[in-house]
Amino acid sequence: MAKLAVPELREEWDKLREGYCRALEKAFEHVPIRDGVVFVEDLGLETGIPVDLIVELLESKGVKIPPHVERVDFRQHKKKR
């Protein structure tokens, strides 16, 4: 396997990141919403994306959260780190 140059790796990561963000946006249609709150663990179960990565994507503002979701709760996850 040929080694990828740094710009190629960045491009590959950007494509993966976009796919993860789309998957999370779609998952909001299927996860339970409790009083306007979605728990990050539910997003992880729905998508199969590691919770650490979900937190990173949410904190980077890369995921469009639907208006009926007031917030995503990942405080319990941060305490476990």
Secondary structure, 3 states (H helix, E strand, C coil): CCCCCHHHHHHHHHHHHHHHHHHHHHHCCCCCCECCEEEHHHHHHHHCCCHHHHHHHHHCCCCCCCCCCCEEECHHHHHHC
